[in-house]
Amino acid sequence: RIDDTPAIQKLYRSYAAAASTPVPQNPKLAAYFRGAPTTMSKQLYLRFVDADVQGTITMYWDHAPKTCKALWGALKKPIRWDASHAMFSGPEIMMGLPESARNFDPRALPPENQTVQPDPGELLWFYQPKNFFKNDPSEFWEIGLFYDAGGRTFGPTGWIPCTYFGRMTEGLPEIAQQCRLIRREGVKTVELGRLR
């Protein structure tokens, strides 16, 4: 994986210039090395509003391209949601996608980059249609963040493979501390949006 920070981009360009090495001919890499915006440089942020604690999310554009594209489009404007703690999945907080950001058909998204055992810092996308679970007629557009080891996507019906679209690559320890507080103090407002 290529590190997406602007400082690393600048370093790569300076190495290429010093070595008189041409910029790669691959259009995606060439744009990246020039510092032009590409899917490789599109990142999200998640912020606990009251605590003003923020983490950076690097999206899995190569492994979940359709999901990343849909969520990137949905987050043209930042969203806020009262995040709650999962009951079945271990160290996970859950937030929804508000109706104002639901600008794609969730049933059209294919399964991508799925697992039931996420790594710490990974974010999932899960669509729950109406009447998906027994005794729960509600529809839910879920974005979840696993903040520690031992997470699993397990629910009332058993194991549920979910699409993983990104990973928090900066600020996870501070974000994890806020996530743990939800278990003791209740829901906390989070903001999710485009970083760049």
N, C-alpha and C positions, 0 to 999 in steps of 0.2 A: 504494500500500500504506500502511495506517495503522500507525504505529510502535506496538508493543505494550507498551512499558515503562510501569510504573506512574507514573513522573514525567510522561510525555507524556499519559497518561490524565488525571492531575490538572490539567495545563496546559489541556487541551481543555475540561475541566469549568469551570475558572476563567474561561476566555475566554467560554464560553457564558453563565455567570452574569453576568459584567461587561457583556456586550452584551444582557442580558435575552433571549437567544435560547433558545427551548425545546429540550429534548433531542430529537434526531431521532425521528421516528415509526416508522422501520424498527425492528422489535423487536431485531434483532441489534445494530444500532448503538446503540440506546437502552440495552441491557444493557451494552454495551461502555463507553459514556460514564459509566454509573453505577458502573463498576468491578466489575460482576458477572462471574463466570467465563463465558466463551463460548468457542466454538472459536477465535475470533480471539486469545484470550489463552492458549490451551493451548500450552505450549512444552516442549521436551525439553532435556536436557543430555547432553553426552558428556564424560567425564573420564578422563584417563590416571591410573590409580590410583597408581602409584609416584611419578610426578612431581607429582601433585596439580595438574594443569593442566586447566582446564575451559572448555568453550565452550557457548554457548546456541544452540539450534536452533529456528528459527521454522518451523512446519509449514505446508504448502501446503493448508490446509483447503478453499480455494475451487477448487483445480485437481486435487486428488487426495483427495476427501473419503472414499471408501471405504477407501483404503489408510491414510489418516491415522487413521480410526476404528479399523481393525483393529490398527494398531501401537500406538495410544494404549491400547487395551484390553490388548494383550499386555504393555505396560510398566507395568502397575499396580504391580508391584514392580520395582525396578531390576535390570538384568541385568549380568553381567560375562562377558567373553569375551576370549580371547587373540587380539587383532587381528593379522592378517598383511598384508603388502603385496601388491598385485595384480601379476601378471606381464604381462598383456596390455594393461591399461587405463591405464597411465601412473600419475599421482600419485593413487592410490586406496589406502585401507586397507579391508580387509574384515573383517566380524565376522558371526557367525551369531546366530540367535535360538534359545536353548536350548530343549530339549523342555518344560521347565517353563513357558515363556511361549507355547507354541504353542497358543493357545486359539481359533484361527479356521481356516477352510478356505482355504489359499492359492490353490487352484484357482478359488475363487469370486470372487476379486478381479479386476475388469476392468482392462485397460490404462488407465492414467491419466497424464496429464502426461509422456508419454514422449519421450525423445530419446536419441541416441547420443553427443552432445557436451555434457556437463554443464558448468556454470559452477563456478568454484572455490567450495568451501563447500557444494555441493549433496550431498544424501544420496539414495541409491537403495534401492529394494526390488526384489529378484529372487528368484523361487522356482525352484529347480532340482529337478525331480522325479527319481526314481530312473531311471537309465539315460538321462538326457538327453544326456550327452556320451558319445562312443565311449570305451570302456575306463574309464569312471568310473560305477560303479553307484550311487554315493552320492546321497542327498537332501541338499539344502542350502537353508536359509532365510537368505538373505543381506541384510545391511544394509551398504551401502558409503558411504564418505565420500571425495569428491574434494577434496583439500586445496590444489590449485594448478591453474594453467591447463594446457591440453594434454591433459586427460583425455578418454577415449572408452570407450564400452562395447563392447569388442571381445574376443572369446574364441576358443576353439579352433574354433568353427564360423563365425567371421566376426563381422559386426556384430550386436549383440543390443540392441534397444531395451529400456530399463528404465523403470520408474515412478519419478519423482522426487517425494518426499513432503515435502521441507523443505530449508532452507538454514541453515548456521551463520552467524548474524548478529552474534555477539559471541565474541571469543576465538580467531578463526581463525588469526591469525599464530602464537600460542603453540602451538595444537593442531597446525598444519602442521609446526612444528619437531619435535614429538614423532613425527609421522607419518614424517618423513624419517629419523629415527633407526631406525625399524623396518627400513629397507633395509640398514643397516649392523649393527645389533645383534640383529635377530630380533624375534619376536613380543613385544608388550607388552599387558598387561591394561588393558582399557578398561571403563568402566561407562557404561551408557546408561539413562536413566530420565526420569520426568516432572519438570519443573522447577516447574510450577504448573498 
